[in-house]
Amino acid sequence: MTTVADVAAAVQPSVVSIQVKAAGGSGEGSGVVLTADGMILTNNHVVEAGGQGGEVTVKFSDGKTATARIVGTDPATDLAVIKANDVSGLTAASLGDSDKLKVGDSVLAVGSPLGLSGSVTAGIVSALDRTVTVGGQQQQPQLPPGWGGGWGGGQQQRAESGPTTIGHAIQTDAAINPGNSGGALVDTRGQLVGINSAIATNGGDGNIGVGFAIPINTAKQVADQLIKSGKVSHAFLGVNLAQATGDTTGALVAQVTADSPAQKAGIKQGDVITKIGGTAVDGPDTVVGAVRGLKPGQEVSLTYLRDGREQNVRVTLEEKTTTS
């Protein structure tokens, strides 16, 4: 019978600590080894300061360290890939299938909370398909920034970035704290099912049992594109949204981009989107998160109100490319 200790021992060699030092800010976090020659998946917010001429250092489970370079970043999904220099024979993580997760499944979070590398916490999948806005001025949920006491024990700072909306996030009660960002969420077989990325708080910086991870199926798609070309292709709808007011719950269309999928489908300024793909829309973040979970070329249904009348339309999303 495989125990939690067995799973933890198998996974720990695939999880690293990351430290970034730069003139514009610094940060700490975790990462997951993708290849034996040093490709490592992490969060964009962990390494973004390194893109400003900073120094990125990776610490492995055996205590060895290596410098690393940034292969590519995708702020839209808060993911990044770095490459550890002059390494070989690393233990790559075994990738699972996040689409098969169910609420109540047991999971482990592995990373470097508060600079304590190789830490393991256990919990369950509390919910699926969460939409979480993190970073910028957002306070709840907030990114576990990883700049509390780290390897050097000092307070860290980061370059400020705008908010990021994460769609289809996995919610877990496995303890996630500052420094866990970019680390592994694994199932009971030790397979990677998510990249730990955010926590909800009640005003403090620590864990209250509500953490969020980016599904590995999404993360793998992004990582593969970053490794191949440094660019990531995202689905594009073509609307600017605001919170609907009054008695209507939804996302108000403030602007429609010319020649966009939304315009081609007949969406107009002033419409209020109330459902996307059958999911009720609480506000703009629901729409943004849903679109980011889809691929260019996919079709999605929208329900919207215009002059008090409900209408339905199907929109074929197009490609929008971001460059790291």
Legacy VTK file of the C-alpha trace (Angstrom):
# vtk DataFile Version 3.0
C-alpha trace
ASCII
DATASET POLYDATA
POINTS 324 float
0.000 0.000 0.000
1.378 3.402 -1.005
1.509 5.852 1.893
1.666 9.639 1.979
5.306 9.285 2.967
5.965 7.155 -0.140
4.352 9.733 -2.414
6.219 12.607 -0.760
9.562 10.827 -1.100
8.924 10.150 -4.786
7.837 13.718 -5.591
10.344 15.803 -3.626
13.273 15.315 -6.072
11.100 16.875 -8.813
10.356 20.062 -6.838
12.859 22.914 -6.514
13.191 26.205 -4.688
13.676 29.338 -6.770
15.231 32.628 -5.754
15.314 35.740 -7.934
17.397 38.839 -7.287
17.119 41.962 -9.432
17.406 45.718 -9.144
13.676 46.083 -9.833
12.615 43.586 -7.187
13.177 40.058 -5.959
11.170 37.003 -5.137
11.132 33.430 -4.000
9.016 30.463 -4.800
9.013 26.906 -6.027
9.180 25.065 -9.335
8.621 21.642 -10.855
11.184 19.790 -12.983
9.852 18.956 -16.447
12.948 17.459 -18.061
16.132 15.739 -16.920
18.234 18.510 -18.477
16.706 21.278 -16.384
13.462 22.654 -17.834
11.449 23.854 -14.828
7.825 25.029 -14.655
6.882 27.755 -12.188
4.696 30.860 -11.798
5.353 34.031 -13.753
5.070 36.077 -10.574
7.901 34.079 -9.012
10.428 34.893 -11.743
9.133 38.101 -13.354
11.814 40.207 -11.640
14.429 38.021 -13.325
13.360 39.354 -16.690
14.745 42.756 -15.718
18.358 41.641 -15.779
18.109 39.739 -12.525
19.735 36.538 -11.330
17.707 33.343 -10.990
18.990 30.556 -8.734
17.510 27.087 -8.360
17.990 24.892 -5.297
17.382 21.162 -5.716
16.150 18.640 -3.141
19.703 17.345 -2.590
20.870 20.829 -1.602
22.755 21.565 -4.820
22.167 24.872 -6.593
22.407 26.142 -10.163
21.835 29.395 -11.964
18.968 29.489 -14.431
17.700 31.525 -17.358
14.106 32.397 -18.196
12.918 30.456 -21.256
9.548 32.180 -21.469
6.751 33.695 -19.414
2.997 33.981 -19.844
1.514 36.613 -17.512
-1.995 35.782 -18.757
-1.874 32.372 -17.059
0.786 33.274 -14.450
3.090 30.547 -15.758
6.748 30.528 -16.735
9.477 28.105 -17.763
13.104 28.467 -16.687
16.158 26.386 -17.625
18.707 25.416 -15.004
22.226 25.730 -16.386
24.714 22.865 -16.651
22.580 20.168 -15.054
21.645 16.627 -16.104
19.991 13.546 -14.706
17.254 15.434 -12.877
14.068 13.645 -11.813
11.241 14.930 -14.005
7.764 15.072 -12.521
5.211 12.509 -13.617
2.292 14.392 -15.172
-1.281 13.435 -14.337
-4.629 14.383 -15.882
-6.278 17.295 -14.072
-9.513 16.729 -16.008
-10.016 13.515 -14.031
-9.886 15.216 -10.628
-12.974 15.029 -8.433
-13.976 17.030 -5.391
-12.795 15.082 -2.369
-9.716 13.537 -4.016
-6.651 13.523 -1.766
-3.743 15.730 -2.834
-0.337 16.834 -1.555
1.237 20.270 -1.958
5.031 20.229 -2.246
7.192 23.345 -2.276
9.142 25.869 -0.234
6.738 27.794 2.008
8.540 30.590 3.863
11.799 29.328 2.368
11.434 25.878 3.967
12.348 23.778 0.931
10.919 20.295 0.504
7.856 20.936 2.657
4.830 18.675 2.141
1.229 19.324 3.196
-1.823 17.122 2.662
-5.455 17.860 1.930
-8.229 17.297 -0.559
-9.598 18.901 -3.696
-12.155 21.267 -2.178
-13.661 22.532 -5.440
-12.989 22.667 -9.172
-13.365 25.256 -11.947
-12.801 28.253 -9.693
-12.116 31.660 -11.269
-9.515 33.546 -9.247
-8.207 37.080 -9.821
-4.796 37.579 -8.270
-2.042 40.183 -8.169
-2.207 43.942 -8.670
-4.387 45.523 -6.024
-6.432 42.367 -5.430
-6.351 41.254 -1.813
-8.553 38.168 -1.668
-7.455 35.809 -3.065
-3.842 36.951 -3.199
-0.798 35.401 -4.734
1.478 33.639 -2.271
4.340 35.924 -3.187
7.123 34.013 -1.477
8.865 37.080 -0.178
8.546 36.242 3.496
11.704 34.851 5.139
13.495 32.864 2.495
16.907 31.322 2.089
18.466 34.434 3.495
15.690 34.940 6.003
15.100 38.496 4.826
11.988 40.264 3.606
11.696 40.138 -0.178
10.108 42.567 -2.599
8.767 42.235 -6.103
8.221 44.338 -9.162
4.545 45.328 -9.288
2.395 43.698 -11.966
-1.245 43.953 -12.908
-3.932 41.498 -11.854
-4.183 38.087 -13.507
-7.337 36.021 -13.816
-6.859 32.267 -13.485
-9.666 30.172 -14.902
-10.670 26.596 -14.010
-8.468 26.673 -10.905
-8.297 23.740 -8.507
-9.232 24.692 -4.935
-7.545 22.745 -2.143
-7.324 22.835 1.636
-3.750 21.495 1.567
-1.792 24.208 3.350
-0.264 26.662 0.861
1.787 29.578 2.137
4.123 32.254 0.723
6.873 30.442 -1.159
4.663 27.551 -2.335
3.963 29.441 -5.573
5.042 27.417 -8.589
5.256 24.210 -6.589
3.538 20.889 -7.126
0.038 19.730 -6.339
0.078 15.947 -6.763
-2.426 13.134 -6.432
-2.082 9.962 -4.387
-0.057 8.333 -7.178
2.463 11.152 -7.075
1.365 12.536 -10.423
1.426 16.286 -10.954
-2.129 17.632 -11.266
-1.606 21.344 -10.590
0.816 24.226 -10.064
0.128 25.959 -6.744
-0.438 29.638 -7.451
-2.744 31.518 -5.084
-4.310 31.633 -1.649
-7.337 33.302 -0.170
-6.756 35.080 3.135
-8.738 36.894 5.773
-6.368 39.839 5.723
-3.128 38.130 6.701
-0.453 36.446 4.639
-0.829 32.850 5.754
-2.861 29.774 4.970
-6.508 29.540 6.006
-7.200 26.336 4.095
-8.203 27.911 0.782
-5.547 27.571 -1.898
-5.671 27.460 -5.677
-3.648 25.631 -8.318
-3.473 25.944 -12.094
-4.564 22.607 -13.646
-1.621 20.708 -15.119
-3.467 20.177 -18.413
-3.475 23.966 -18.859
0.050 24.378 -17.525
1.472 21.711 -19.847
-0.038 23.373 -22.933
1.494 26.696 -21.932
4.863 25.174 -21.009
5.111 23.272 -24.294
4.521 26.460 -26.268
7.003 28.471 -24.198
9.703 25.832 -24.628
9.063 25.546 -28.362
8.765 29.203 -29.350
8.656 31.508 -26.329
5.119 32.461 -27.375
1.729 31.351 -26.099
-1.479 31.269 -28.097
-4.657 32.168 -26.205
-8.309 32.216 -27.155
-9.601 35.726 -27.934
-13.191 36.961 -27.552
-12.696 40.684 -28.098
-14.630 42.535 -25.400
-13.806 44.892 -22.549
-16.036 44.168 -19.584
-17.294 45.869 -16.440
-19.412 44.722 -13.517
-23.129 44.893 -14.280
-25.086 47.172 -11.966
-28.638 47.282 -10.649
-30.640 44.093 -10.336
-28.767 42.288 -13.110
-25.874 39.980 -12.303
-23.337 39.610 -15.070
-20.621 41.299 -17.100
-21.421 44.534 -18.894
-19.872 44.854 -22.347
-18.111 48.222 -22.202
-16.384 47.925 -25.578
-16.250 45.495 -28.496
-13.043 45.160 -30.509
-13.509 45.723 -34.219
-13.525 42.556 -36.348
-13.307 40.405 -33.211
-15.177 37.126 -32.616
-17.595 39.010 -30.342
-18.404 41.591 -33.016
-18.812 38.893 -35.674
-21.300 37.135 -33.381
-23.328 40.337 -32.963
-22.317 41.286 -29.410
-22.696 45.039 -28.860
-21.653 47.622 -26.296
-24.210 47.715 -23.481
-25.051 44.004 -23.618
-24.832 42.145 -20.296
-23.349 38.651 -20.507
-25.106 36.404 -17.990
-23.847 32.949 -19.004
-20.813 31.564 -20.830
-20.679 27.931 -21.822
-23.628 27.266 -19.513
-21.853 28.803 -16.488
-23.567 31.700 -14.722
-21.539 34.910 -14.944
-20.986 36.733 -11.642
-18.857 39.437 -13.242
-16.065 40.093 -15.744
-13.666 37.598 -14.123
-16.000 34.692 -14.889
-15.902 35.490 -18.600
-12.141 36.092 -18.652
-11.427 32.878 -16.759
-13.709 30.828 -19.017
-12.143 32.172 -22.226
-8.617 31.518 -20.921
-9.581 27.908 -20.354
-10.495 27.465 -24.033
-8.446 27.143 -27.214
-8.462 29.220 -30.395
-11.016 27.775 -32.791
-13.290 26.480 -30.061
-16.923 27.544 -30.042
-18.570 28.814 -26.871
-22.167 29.741 -26.102
-23.024 33.153 -24.647
-26.270 34.248 -23.054
-26.754 38.008 -22.785
-29.364 40.640 -22.069
-30.095 43.447 -24.508
-32.841 45.937 -23.674
-34.109 43.502 -21.053
-34.465 40.603 -23.489
-32.400 37.426 -23.159
-30.546 36.300 -26.266
-28.229 33.402 -27.052
-25.336 33.218 -29.505
-22.429 30.918 -30.289
-19.005 32.501 -30.732
-15.964 30.950 -32.389
-12.899 32.134 -30.496
-9.811 33.258 -32.402
-6.104 33.266 -31.671
-4.247 35.884 -29.702
-0.521 35.381 -29.229
1.547 36.733 -26.334
5.321 36.968 -26.425
7.398 36.520 -23.299
LINES 1 325
324 0 1 2 3 4 5 6 7 8 9 10 11 12 13 14 15 16 17 18 19 20 21 22 23 24 25 26 27 28 29 30 31 32 33 34 35 36 37 38 39 40 41 42 43 44 45 46 47 48 49 50 51 52 53 54 55 56 57 58 59 60 61 62 63 64 65 66 67 68 69 70 71 72 73 74 75 76 77 78 79 80 81 82 83 84 85 86 87 88 89 90 91 92 93 94 95 96 97 98 99 100 101 102 103 104 105 106 107 108 109 110 111 112 113 114 115 116 117 118 119 120 121 122 123 124 125 126 127 128 129 130 131 132 133 134 135 136 137 138 139 140 141 142 143 144 145 146 147 148 149 150 151 152 153 154 155 156 157 158 159 160 161 162 163 164 165 166 167 168 169 170 171 172 173 174 175 176 177 178 179 180 181 182 183 184 185 186 187 188 189 190 191 192 193 194 195 196 197 198 199 200 201 202 203 204 205 206 207 208 209 210 211 212 213 214 215 216 217 218 219 220 221 222 223 224 225 226 227 228 229 230 231 232 233 234 235 236 237 238 239 240 241 242 243 244 245 246 247 248 249 250 251 252 253 254 255 256 257 258 259 260 261 262 263 264 265 266 267 268 269 270 271 272 273 274 275 276 277 278 279 280 281 282 283 284 285 286 287 288 289 290 291 292 293 294 295 296 297 298 299 300 301 302 303 304 305 306 307 308 309 310 311 312 313 314 315 316 317 318 319 320 321 322 323
